[in-house]
Amino acid sequence: MAPFRFLEEVALADAAFEATGDTPSDLFQAAAQAVIETLVNPATLLPTCRKTIEHRAPDLPALLFDWLSDIVYLKDAEGLLFKDTTVVVQCDRSDGSWTLHATLAGEPIDPARHELRADVKAVTKHLFDVRQDGRRWVARVVLDI
Amino acid sequence: MKLNTAMTVNRISDEVWEIPVTEKPGMVVPARIYATEQILTSMDSGVFEQVTNVACLPGIRRYALCMPDGHWGYGFPIGGVAAFDPHEGVISPGGVGYDINCGMRLIRTDLTLEDVRPRLEPLMTELFRKVPAGVGSTGFVRVNRQEFEEVMRKGARWCVARGYGWQQDLERIEEQGCIPGADPSKISDQAVKRGINQLGTLGSGNHYLEVQVAAQERIFDRETAAKLGVTGHDQIVVMVHCGSRGFGHQVASDYLKVFEKAMPRYGISVKDQQLACAPFRSPEGQDYFAAMNCAANSAFANRQVITHQIREAFSSVFGRPAEAMGMEIVYDVAHNIAKVERYEEGELVVHRKGSTRAFGPNRPELPDRYKETGQPVICGGSMETGSYLLVGTDRAMHETFGSTMHGSGRTMSRAQAKRSIRGEQLKKDMAQRGIIVKAVSMSGLAEEAGFAYKNISDVVETVDRAGITRKVAELRPIGNIKG
């Protein structure tokens, strides 16, 4: 399981978390798992359908913001929740931009089978932070519930 | 008095406190907080920080305000009110919130507790079936893109024209359920895709549908209550709390990005990224205003479709048409919105974020039936305690841009609430106290336990004593539906 922890004192009415990873790809996967676990107990989901997502952004924080926002978007627009993700994040050395290629595995929402949790309205910029701490990558994210 | 801030907070009266402009560089106006001393001392540090950040925004007039249910939010505090000059001032999604036109609706009935108690379980089951709630829920109304654009333009009027409501419903909704100036061309495809299937759904978090009782002994002003259709004698009413769902959330997210990019162009810097804004008269400001009005209208439509479903559920359980049970709307109010309104200074762009419009008697915006009483104000408490019906006052028009509180305000984190009680246990405890709960998510239910909120009665007493709203009736829950 990718490492993340929920931060209780950051957003009283909402959900905040800190995710970590040895690489940007690991970090993005951990952060995605935190969003997924805010929405649903992933153990109750089956990986019956797959989605592929590609993004390019001028910097890593912008790329993470777009990536997590996609998970929220797909929940409403396509009625999909995801069990897990595979993420490859790379820096394009030609212009310093960052790219993401991700595969998400999950299934259409079924309240009868899925242990649903809180509906996330948005990924916010409040205290939003992505940084390299020694050899680890760390992100702090606040979700509006 | 020990406050969660090092700032100087001066007492103006027992219910009004002021932070002077000297307390933070860049403050254009003082900040004012409506609270008793007890409520003020319990407010988190975010309230003081954020209300003074709002006081720094360009073109703000008189005061940055926070109501007694205030707590930390994104950009503005929840409970925040600010009015801006339309020529020199800004508009900010952070002053409206992600859930555009989140609001409250109250529907009265002629039924009594005696009528409903024996049928409460099937009633709640039917309401739970007819009003979808929870993560990613979709409604029964299917619309194509063109029809959804009509919803954006016409709001509750579209619903009534489609048979989802009665003609007389419209005058009992803020702005008659349709704010002019909505422009669907300012809406992203993503926002449409997030919202097009969600008409008539509650969502989750603190949103709910509640069956409540208005008991004679909890009516504080019988004459006004009667004019609002609340006669007491264990009368059954229904309260709805929800907003514009994924559609509004996406509009807010889209325009925060637009404003972030636009601010340097207008020489605006803000103390918090979530306060991103643009001059109201700028192309970006006007685009957001037009898009926000689309989302606001869709929220009115959402609550209207839910009202239709509530009437259908009551009708099927009690075997009578909703008309025969007197199921009229009392009122519908937005508590996350920005609007152009006229005050002593002329037109102002009033932002209310977790704050309710509370217009006093004789305002031209009010329907004839409420010209004498003032505007009904609906404030939702936690699902375990109670909610209140109040009316707006002249004093609110002069002091708070016709604004007041919206609910009770959270005091405990969601995680702590979940650690304190399990959803299943809470449901059982509430059943023992005569409140039937139907919830999609048991963890979501635990997060909304009554102890996670301020006591709404203390908050209501504050606005009543401050004179910015007058309390009319307390409404106690007997059935609750949550996402």
Interface residues (C-beta under 8 A of the other chain):
Chain A: F6 E8 E9 A11 L12 A13 D14 A15 L39 V40 S69 V72 Y73 K75 D76 A77 E78 G79 L81 I109 P111 E115 L116 R117 A118 D119 K121 A122 V123 T124 K125 H126 F128 D144 I145
Chain B: D44 H71 W72 G73 Y74 I78 Y98 D99 G134 V135 G136 S137 T138 Q190 K193 R194 G195 N197 Q198 G203 S204 G205 N206 R245 G246 H249 Q250 A252 S253 L256 E260 D272 Q273 Q274 R410 T411 M412 S413 R414 A415 Q416 V440 S441 S443 G444 E447 G483
